[in-house]
């Protein structure tokens, strides 16, 4: 985090430190799998679950 000329916002520095701690603890892969599941659910939860979209085309 201590690089010449580098400027870190509090949020940015916290994000880097969290990812470093996940890597150091060996939990990074498990966290990323969780993160991807959450993103998929958030992005595709509102997608049509039946054939209505196909029938309209």
DOFIBA-312624 format. One record per residue: residue number from 1; residue in three letters; x, y, z of N, C-alpha, C in turn. Coordinates in steps of 0.001 Angstrom, whole numbers, plus 524288, in hexadecimal, padded with zeros to 5 digits. Example, Ala and Ser with C-alpha at 12.3 -4.5 7.8 and 13.67 -1.06 7.14 Angstrom:
BEGIN
> 1; ALA; 83386; 7E9C6; 81E78; 8300C; 7EE6C; 81E78; 83390; 7F31C; 81E78;
> 2; SER; 83232; 7F736; 81BA8; 83566; 7FBDC; 81BE4; 83264; 8001E; 81EBE;
***
This chain:
BEGIN
> 1; UNK; 80334; 7FB5D; 80000; 80000; 80000; 80000; 80368; 804EE; 80000;
> 2; UNK; 8084F; 8045A; 80167; 80BB5; 808E3; 801D3; 80F13; 80958; 7FCEE;
> 3; UNK; 80CCF; 80B78; 7F8CD; 80FA0; 80C57; 7F3F5; 81064; 8122D; 7F330;
> 4; UNK; 814E0; 8139C; 7F113; 815F5; 81919; 7F01E; 811E7; 81B57; 7EC60;
> 5; UNK; 80F5A; 81F74; 7EDFE; 80B89; 8221B; 7EAC3; 8061B; 81FAB; 7EACE;
> 6; UNK; 80579; 81B32; 7ED57; 8005D; 818A0; 7ED73; 7FCC9; 81B7F; 7F13A;
> 7; UNK; 7F7F5; 81BF5; 7EFA9; 7F40A; 81E5B; 7F30C; 7EF7D; 81A8A; 7F36B;
> 8; UNK; 7EE04; 8194B; 7F81D; 7E9D7; 81580; 7F90E; 7E54D; 81829; 7FBBA;
> 9; UNK; 7E0B3; 81732; 7F9BE; 7DC16; 818E4; 7FCA3; 7DB55; 814F2; 80106;
> 10; UNK; 7D85A; 81659; 804DD; 7D764; 812C8; 80930; 7D4A5; 80DDA; 8073F;
> 11; UNK; 7D0CA; 80E72; 803D2; 7CDFC; 809E7; 801B0; 7D194; 80673; 7FE6E;
> 12; UNK; 7D4DD; 808C7; 7FB34; 7D871; 805CE; 7F7EA; 7DC77; 802D5; 7FB1D;
> 13; UNK; 7DE9E; 8056D; 7FF12; 7E277; 802DF; 8026B; 7DFFD; 7FE62; 8056F;
> 14; UNK; 7DB41; 7FF23; 80742; 7D892; 7FB02; 80A1F; 7D77A; 7F64F; 8069C;
> 15; UNK; 7D5FA; 7F744; 801BD; 7D4F5; 7F2FC; 7FE11; 7D9E9; 7EFD2; 7FD0D;
> 16; UNK; 7DE55; 7F270; 7FC60; 7E349; 7EFB9; 7FB7A; 7E4CA; 7EC93; 8004F;
> 17; UNK; 7E446; 7EED5; 804DE; 7E5AD; 7EC0B; 809A9; 7E220; 7E752; 80A9E;
> 18; UNK; 7DD1D; 7E7D5; 8094F; 7D993; 7E353; 809E4; 7DB12; 7DEED; 80636;
> 19; UNK; 7DC46; 7E03C; 80153; 7DDBF; 7DC1C; 7FDA1; 7E2EC; 7D9A3; 7FF26;
> 20; UNK; 7E695; 7DCB2; 80133; 7EB89; 7DA7C; 8030B; 7EAB4; 7D6E4; 807BC;
> 21; UNK; 7E735; 7D85B; 80B34; 7E63E; 7D508; 80FC6; 7E383; 7CFF8; 80E31;
> 22; UNK; 7E000; 7D02C; 80A4C; 7DD8B; 7CB69; 80852; 7E1A0; 7C7CA; 805EE;
> 23; UNK; 7E53B; 7C9FA; 802FC; 7E964; 7C6E0; 80090; 7ECEC; 7C479; 804C0;
> 24; UNK; 7EE5E; 7C795; 808A9; 7F1E0; 7C5B1; 80CC8; 7EF59; 7C170; 8101A;
> 25; UNK; 7EA33; 7C1BD; 810DC; 7E783; 7BDEA; 81422; 7E61D; 7B8F4; 81126;
> 26; UNK; 7E6BF; 7B905; 80BFD; 7E56F; 7B47C; 808DB; 7DFB2; 7B42F; 8076E;
> 27; UNK; 7DCC4; 7B852; 80865; 7D729; 7B86E; 8075D; 7D5B9; 7BB34; 8024F;
> 28; UNK; 7D989; 7BCCA; 7FF35; 7D872; 7BFED; 7FA93; 7D513; 7BCFF; 7F69E;
> 29; UNK; 7D65E; 7B825; 7F571; 7D367; 7B529; 7F186; 7CDC7; 7B454; 7F346;
> 30; UNK; 7CD01; 7B319; 7F83F; 7C7B7; 7B25D; 7FA54; 7C4A0; 7B775; 7FA0A;
> 31; UNK; 7C72D; 7BBD2; 7FB51; 7C48A; 7C0DD; 7FB05; 7C2FE; 7C226; 7F563;
> 32; UNK; 7C684; 7C12D; 7F1A9; 7C552; 7C268; 7EC3C; 7C0CF; 7BF10; 7EA35;
> 33; UNK; 7C08D; 7BA26; 7EBC4; 7BC29; 7B6D0; 7EA35; 7B716; 7B90D; 7EC60;
> 34; UNK; 7B728; 7BAAF; 7F151; 7B291; 7BD25; 7F3BC; 7B11E; 7C226; 7F0D3;
> 35; UNK; 7B4FD; 7C557; 7EFB0; 7B415; 7CA4C; 7ECFE; 7B193; 7C963; 7E7A4;
> 36; UNK; 7B38C; 7C590; 7E4C2; 7B15B; 7C473; 7DF93; 7ABC2; 7C272; 7DFF4;
> 37; UNK; 7AA9D; 7BF33; 7E3E8; 7A537; 7BD60; 7E4A4; 7A199; 7C1F5; 7E5C8;
> 38; UNK; 7A349; 7C584; 7E91E; 7A023; 7CA0F; 7EA7D; 79F41; 7CD97; 7E5C1;
> 39; UNK; 7A350; 7CE7C; 7E2AE; 7A2CA; 7D1BD; 7DE03; 79F11; 7CF43; 7DA19;
> 40; UNK; 79F83; 7CA22; 7D955; 79C0D; 7C778; 7D5AF; 79665; 7C7F8; 7D77F;
> 41; UNK; 7957F; 7C73C; 7DC86; 7902E; 7C7AF; 7DE9B; 78E22; 7CD3C; 7DDF6;
> 42; UNK; 7915B; 7D112; 7DF13; 78FBE; 7D68A; 7DE9B; 78E9C; 7D7FB; 7D8F4;
> 43; UNK; 791DF; 7D625; 7D55B; 7914A; 7D79F; 7CFD7; 78CF9; 7D4B2; 7CD09;
> 44; UNK; 78BF5; 7CFDB; 7CE8D; 78852; 7CCA6; 7CB8F; 7835E; 7CB3A; 7CE7F;
> 45; UNK; 782B9; 7CD33; 7D333; 77E0D; 7CC01; 7D644; 77927; 7CE14; 7D396;
> 46; UNK; 77984; 7D290; 7D0FF; 774EE; 7D4E6; 7CE8C; 77414; 7D30A; 7C8F3;
> 47; UNK; 77756; 7CF84; 7C703; 776AF; 7CD85; 7C1A9; 771C5; 7CA2B; 7C160;
> 48; UNK; 76F1A; 7CA2C; 7BCEA; 76A65; 7C6EE; 7BC5B; 76B89; 7C12D; 7BD63;
> 49; UNK; 76837; 7BEA5; 7C068; 76909; 7B93D; 7C1D0; 765BD; 7B587; 7BE89;
> 50; UNK; 762A7; 7B79B; 7BAF3; 75F64; 7B441; 7B7A6; 7603C; 7B5A7; 7B1E9;
> 51; UNK; 75D02; 7B3A8; 7AE81; 75DB1; 7B472; 7A8EC; 75ADC; 7B938; 7A6CC;
> 52; UNK; 75906; 7BCB4; 7AA2E; 7562E; 7C151; 7A859; 7597A; 7C498; 7A49C;
> 53; UNK; 75E7C; 7C52A; 7A5C7; 761E5; 7C854; 7A277; 76272; 7C5D6; 79D19;
> 54; UNK; 762D6; 7C0AB; 79CC9; 7635D; 7BDFF; 797C2; 75E48; 7BE71; 7949F;
> 55; UNK; 759E0; 7BE39; 79733; 754E4; 7BE6C; 79482; 753DF; 7C3DC; 79243;
> 56; UNK; 755DC; 7C7EB; 794C6; 754EB; 7CD3B; 79302; 75813; 7CE7C; 78E18;
> 57; UNK; 75C48; 7CBBA; 78D3C; 75FBA; 7CCD8; 788C9; 75DA7; 7CAEF; 783AF;
***
